[in-house]
Amino acid sequence: MALMARRLVQLYAGLALYGLGIALQVSSGLGNDPWDVFHQGMARRFGLSIGAWIVIIGALVMLAWIPLRQRPGIGTVSNALLVGVFADLFLYLLPDPDAAAARWAFLVAGIAVSGFATGCYIGAGLGPGPRDGLMTGLAARGHSVRVVRTSIELSVLAAGWLLGGTVGVGTLLYAVAIGPLAHVFIPLLQIKEPVRDTVPPAAERTEPEPEPASN
């Protein structure tokens, strides 16, 4: 029970932080990560907020799990529902960074927070995010994870740019930094099952047979 409570706390803290990371990077105006270029482009072209499109696209991506026979966990569903809510909340709360130094600070902080948040929600072990699961599901069909990830992210980046999403130095910096950050934080924040000492049942124990008594 205590272990599950810890997993849930880390999961929801990670999702909130991921929303904060998105909001910081979007607010910087220096370039979003590929998926958020797409979300922002959808928001600018069709209305609704960036967070609303994060939720909508997450739900649609989860439908693509069905033919891939991917099974969502509570972390998957929570990710799809809450990251967009947290992103909109922090976009509303954060001040508008006018100075160049403040915009760069928002960008660097946003990428760092996103890397830490990725370690939190994946390390909780309650299911990958919708977009992560799509990549791993396609990779499980015999494709390279790197090729699948690159193909998907380039596709959504191009579509988002055509729709009016912000592409810039932050997009490149995110692409370069997020992999190493996740490589550090996922193992660091992974919650492992406790190792329990097991004692074999009496029937399985091997006891030396007593020597026959001498007459």
N, C-alpha and C positions, 0 to 999 in steps of 0.2 A: 504493500500500500504506500509506504513512504517513498519507494523508488518510483512508482507511477506518479505520485504527486510532484516529485522532483522533475520528472520528464515533462509533465504538463506545464509547470512553472517555466522551465527553460524554453519549451516550445513557444508559449505565448509571449514571453519576453523577447525571444528571437523574432517573432512575427512583427511585434511592435517596433523593434529596432530596425527591421528591414523596411518598414514603412517610413521610418525616420530617415534612413539612408537614401531612399528614393526621393523624399521631399527635399533633402539637402542638395542632392545632385540636380534635380529639376530646378530648384530655386536659384542655383548658381548661374544658370543660363549658359553654361560652357559646354554643354553636350550631355545627353542622357545615355544610359546603357541601352543596348539595342532594343530590348523589349519595351522600354519606356519611351524610346523614340516612337515606336509604333503606337503605344497607348496615348501618348500626347498628340500624335498625328490624328488618331481617331477622334480624340476630344475636340481638336481644333476644326476638323472637317465636319463632324456629325453632331457636336454638342455633347453634353454630359461632362462629368469631371474625369480627370486622369484616373482617380481611384475607382470610379464606376467602371471604366473600361478595363482596368486591371482585373476586377471581379468578373466581368462579362467574358473577357478573353480566357481567363483561367477556367471558367466553367466550360467553355467551348473546347479548350484543350483537353479537359478531362473526358469529354465525349470521345476524343480520339484514342483514349486509353482502351476503350471497349474492344476494338478489333485487335489491339496489341495484347489483350488479356492481362493488363496491369491492374493490380488491386490497390485502391487508395486506402490510406490509413486516416486516422483522426487528424494527423498532422497535414495530410494532403487537403482534406476538406477545409480545415481551419485556415490553411494558407490561401486557398482560393477565395474564401469569404472575407478574411480579415486584413490581409496586406493592403488591399485597396482602401479599406476604411481607415487604417492607420496612416496611409500616405496622404489621403485627403485631410485628415485631422491635422497632421504636422504641416502640410502646405498652408493650412489656414492659420496655424499658430506661429510659424516662423516669420521673422521680419524679412523685409525685402532687402537683400544685400546690394547696395548701390556701388560702393567702392570696389575696385578691382581686387584688392587684398581680401576683402570679405567674401567675394565670389569664389576666389581660389580656396579660401578656408572652407567654405561650404562644400566645394567639390571634393577636396581631399578628405574632409571629415565624412562626407556621404559615402565615398568608396570604402573607407576604413570601417565605418559602421556596417555597411552592407556585408563586408567580408566576415566581420565578427558575428553578425546576425545569421549568416549562412551556416556558420559553425554551430550556432545555438540550435536552430530548428532542425538541421540534419542530424546533429549530435544527439538530439533528444530521442531519435530512433522511433518516431511515430509516423513515419511515412514521408516521402519526398514531396516537394512542391509540384504542382501540375506540370510546369514546364520542364522541370528536372526529370520527372517520370516519363514524359514524352520522349526525351532524349535517350534515357536508359532503355525504354521499351523498344525503340527503333534499333538501338545498338544490340539488344538481345536477339534481334532477327538476323544478326550476322554482319552488321555494319560497324565501322569504326566509330567509337564514341567521339573522337575528335572531328571526324568528317561530318557526323550527324549534327553535332553541336554547332560547328562552323556554318554548315549549310542553313540550318534553321535561323541562326542569329543574323546571318547576312541577308536572308530573305525578309525577316521582320524589320531589319534595319533599313533596307531599301524601300520597303513598303511604307514604313513610318516616315522616312525622309520625303517621299513623294507626297505624303499626306500633310506634310508641314511640321513634322516633329523636329526637335532641335538636335542636330548632329554637330559635334565639334571636338575640341581637344579632350574634353571630358569623356567622350565616347571611346576614344583611343586609349586614354589612361585607364578607364575601367576595364577594357579588354585585356590590357597588359597586366593589371594589378590583381584582378579578382581571382584568377587561378592560384597564384602564390598565396594570397590571403586565405582562401578556402583550404589550401593544402596545409596551412599552419593551424587554422582554427577548428577544422572538423575533427582531427584526431585529439586536439587539446580539450575540446568540449564534449567529446563522445561519452555518453553515459553507458557504462558497461554493467552487465549483470554481475552481481557479487559471486565470487568463487566460494563454493561451499565444500567443506570437507565431508566426504561421504564414507560411511562405514558399511561394508558389505553385510547383507543379511546373514543371519546365523547359518542358514542352509548353504550359503555360498562360501563361508569361511573354511579355510583348510586348517584343521587342527591336527597335530601329530597323534597318530593312534597310540594308545597306551601299550606298553610292552606287556606280554603275558606274565602273570606272576609265576615265579619259580616255586616248585613244590619242595 
